[in-house]
């Protein structure tokens, strides 16, 4: 039986990339039932967007009400389809079969979630471009609880840049964390795997997405990632990320030499140091003063009414 699909996209100040994305969704070989847009701040929403698709429904929320997990969960509970397909507004679909290729994995036994392969944009710098290939290889895979000893924290790796979830299982497991600084996709993926289900990576479902973050942005991003892990010890306690980071640095170094750009090694080591420092600080955030935390985080709103601190 064909599965019905609801696409869910959180937006903030959407522009031409969002327009292109909706048009590409309309052209997918697998037609979707609904497109729910959770838009932050109606001031930045253009009436032109409303004409992009007759399947699109827009919910406007205040910036102060946005939460990475909670906002996405609200949309999930508005949907009545078999599958929830989450995307971000800055994604480009590689071809018309992205959704179809993803959903094929959800037909496999105990596979309750699947995420797409991310390819770098044309302006992506060499180091970030290689990081994309490291995190999103050319071969598909299916991960389960039995892979934790081998893959460690990578077992939970998933990205809501483009990911699909079986809605019934999503609701059964409680969905995304309702109050989270970041990383709601990996938190849910960990919950899914710990419950005995499987997570798929669809290498033949490709989207184009990358960022050229500067060193401080990398530090802040890794700080928030680490905070999210500390706040979910039931999933992440005992699973170290440092080994995966070291592996990435080593392989990126080889890549830079192979493409005859050894001078980028200095940049790689500096950026890696910022990433590690951000992650280390996030792991130990409970020892830090609130003023410093507010300088380190990408998500200041999270800390305004954070009660665990």
ZAKOLRO-220274 format. One line per 5 residues: number of its first residue (from 1); their letters; for each residue x, y, z of C-alpha. Coordinates in steps of 0.1 Angstrom, whole numbers, plus 5000, padded with zeros to 4 digits. Example, Ala and Ser with C-alpha at 12.3 -4.5 7.8 and 13.67 -1.06 7.14 Angstrom:
REM residues 2
1 = AS = 5123,4955,5078  5137,4989,5071
***
This chain:
REM residues 309
1 = XXXXX = 5000,5000,5000  5013,5035,4991  5021,5056,5021  5007,5091,5025  5033,5118,5033
6 = XXXXX = 5032,5151,5050  5062,5174,5045  5070,5197,5074  5093,5227,5070  5102,5252,5098
11 = XXXXX = 5110,5286,5083  5125,5319,5093  5128,5347,5068  5122,5324,5038  5134,5336,5005
16 = XXXXX = 5142,5323,4970  5156,5290,4982  5123,5283,4999  5104,5291,4967  5126,5267,4948
21 = XXXXX = 5121,5240,4974  5083,5241,4973  5084,5240,4935  5107,5210,4936  5084,5192,4961
26 = XXXXX = 5056,5198,4937  5076,5180,4910  5086,5149,4930  5076,5116,4915  5060,5107,4949
31 = XXXXX = 5032,5132,4955  5028,5144,4990  4995,5148,5008  5002,5181,5027  5030,5206,5033
36 = XXXXX = 5029,5221,5067  5051,5252,5072  5059,5263,5107  5069,5299,5101  5086,5320,5127
41 = XXXXX = 5076,5357,5126  5048,5364,5102  5064,5398,5094  5088,5380,5071  5062,5359,5053
46 = XXXXX = 5053,5371,5018  5017,5365,5004  5035,5352,4972  5045,5321,4992  5008,5312,4997
51 = XXXXX = 5004,5307,4960  5033,5282,4956  5012,5251,4964  4975,5243,4971  4988,5216,4995
56 = XXXXX = 5006,5241,5017  4994,5251,5052  5012,5278,5071  5013,5282,5109  5028,5314,5121
61 = XXXXX = 5045,5315,5155  5064,5341,5175  5102,5339,5176  5100,5335,5213  5079,5303,5209
66 = XXXXX = 5102,5285,5185  5118,5253,5197  5138,5229,5176  5119,5199,5188  5087,5213,5201
71 = XXXXX = 5078,5233,5170  5084,5203,5148  5063,5182,5171  5033,5205,5169  5033,5200,5131
76 = XXXXX = 5036,5162,5135  5004,5162,5156  4986,5183,5130  4994,5156,5104  4973,5125,5097
81 = XXXXX = 4996,5109,5071  5016,5077,5073  5049,5095,5071  5063,5127,5084  5090,5141,5061
86 = XXXXX = 5110,5169,5077  5131,5194,5057  5148,5227,5062  5141,5258,5041  5176,5259,5026
91 = XXXXX = 5177,5225,5010  5178,5218,4972  5164,5185,4960  5189,5168,4936  5162,5151,4915
96 = XXXXX = 5125,5142,4914  5130,5108,4931  5143,5119,4965  5111,5112,4984  5104,5079,4965
101 = XXXXX = 5139,5066,4972  5137,5075,5009  5103,5059,5015  5115,5026,5000  5135,5021,5031
106 = XXXXX = 5104,5025,5053  5090,4993,5037  5118,4973,5053  5112,4954,5085  5116,4976,5116
111 = XXXXX = 5130,5005,5097  5110,5035,5112  5131,5064,5100  5153,5073,5071  5175,5103,5063
116 = XXXXX = 5188,5116,5030  5224,5121,5017  5236,5157,5018  5259,5169,4990  5278,5202,4992
121 = XXXXX = 5268,5234,4975  5290,5248,4947  5304,5275,4970  5313,5250,4997  5349,5252,5009
126 = XXXXX = 5372,5222,5006  5372,5212,5043  5334,5214,5047  5330,5196,5014  5350,5166,5026
131 = XXXXX = 5331,5166,5059  5299,5162,5039  5313,5131,5022  5325,5118,5056  5291,5121,5072
136 = XXXXX = 5271,5112,5041  5290,5084,5022  5279,5070,4988  5267,5037,5002  5233,5033,5020
141 = XXXXX = 5231,5016,5053  5207,5005,5081  5216,5010,5117  5203,4992,5148  5211,4988,5185
146 = XXXXX = 5236,4960,5176  5258,4986,5158  5264,5007,5189  5296,4989,5199  5310,4994,5164
151 = XXXXX = 5297,5028,5154  5293,5044,5188  5275,5078,5187  5274,5075,5149  5246,5049,5153
156 = XXXXX = 5222,5077,5162  5233,5101,5134  5203,5115,5116  5195,5149,5101  5162,5168,5099
161 = XXXXX = 5177,5186,5069  5158,5159,5051  5145,5129,5071  5113,5108,5071  5096,5091,5100
166 = XXXXX = 5068,5066,5104  5042,5087,5121  5026,5059,5142  5060,5050,5157  5069,5086,5162
171 = XXXXX = 5038,5092,5183  5042,5059,5201  5077,5069,5212  5067,5105,5222  5082,5123,5192
176 = XXXXX = 5109,5149,5194  5120,5163,5227  5097,5193,5234  5124,5214,5250  5158,5210,5233
181 = XXXXX = 5186,5234,5224  5195,5215,5192  5199,5179,5179  5163,5169,5182  5168,5145,5152
186 = XXXXX = 5196,5125,5169  5178,5125,5202  5148,5109,5186  5169,5086,5165  5186,5074,5197
191 = XXXXX = 5152,5068,5213  5141,5049,5182  5171,5026,5182  5170,5020,5219  5134,5009,5215
196 = XXXXX = 5146,4982,5191  5138,4998,5158  5161,5005,5129  5173,5038,5112  5182,5039,5075
201 = XXXXX = 5205,5062,5055  5194,5065,5019  5225,5074,4998  5204,5074,4966  5182,5102,4980
206 = XXXXX = 5203,5133,4975  5198,5168,4986  5222,5198,4983  5229,5214,5016  5260,5229,5033
211 = XXXXX = 5273,5258,5053  5306,5277,5054  5306,5284,5091  5335,5305,5105  5354,5291,5135
216 = XXXXX = 5333,5308,5162  5301,5295,5146  5316,5260,5146  5324,5264,5183  5289,5276,5191
221 = XXXXX = 5273,5248,5171  5294,5221,5188  5287,5237,5222  5249,5233,5216  5253,5198,5203
226 = XXXXX = 5272,5188,5235  5246,5205,5257  5219,5184,5241  5238,5152,5247  5245,5161,5284
231 = XXXXX = 5208,5167,5289  5199,5133,5275  5223,5109,5294  5198,5080,5289  5210,5080,5253
236 = XXXXX = 5245,5096,5252  5261,5087,5285  5292,5065,5277  5291,5073,5240  5321,5095,5231
241 = XXXXX = 5322,5117,5200  5359,5126,5203  5371,5094,5185  5349,5102,5155  5363,5138,5154
246 = XXXXX = 5399,5125,5154  5390,5102,5126  5375,5130,5106  5406,5152,5111  5429,5124,5099
251 = XXXXX = 5409,5116,5068  5405,5152,5059  5442,5157,5062  5448,5129,5037  5422,5144,5014
256 = XXXXX = 5437,5179,5014  5471,5164,5006  5456,5143,4978  5440,5173,4962  5474,5192,4965
261 = XXXXX = 5462,5218,4990  5484,5211,5020  5483,5247,5031  5447,5241,5042  5460,5218,5069
266 = XXXXX = 5466,5248,5091  5430,5259,5087  5418,5224,5094  5437,5222,5127  5425,5256,5138
271 = XXXXX = 5389,5248,5129  5391,5214,5146  5405,5231,5178  5375,5254,5178  5351,5225,5173
276 = XXXXX = 5367,5205,5201  5367,5235,5225  5331,5241,5218  5322,5205,5224  5343,5203,5256
281 = XXXXX = 5327,5235,5270  5292,5222,5262  5300,5189,5279  5309,5209,5311  5283,5237,5307
286 = XXXXX = 5271,5232,5343  5304,5245,5356  5302,5277,5335  5287,5311,5345  5255,5320,5327
291 = XXXXX = 5271,5350,5311  5297,5328,5294  5271,5303,5283  5251,5331,5266  5283,5340,5246
296 = XXXXX = 5289,5304,5236  5255,5293,5225  5237,5297,5191  5203,5294,5209  5201,5322,5235
301 = XXXXX = 5163,5317,5238  5168,5282,5252  5186,5295,5282  5161,5322,5292  5138,5297,5310
306 = XXXX = 5161,5267,5312  5154,5250,5346  5181,5223,5346  5210,5248,5349
***
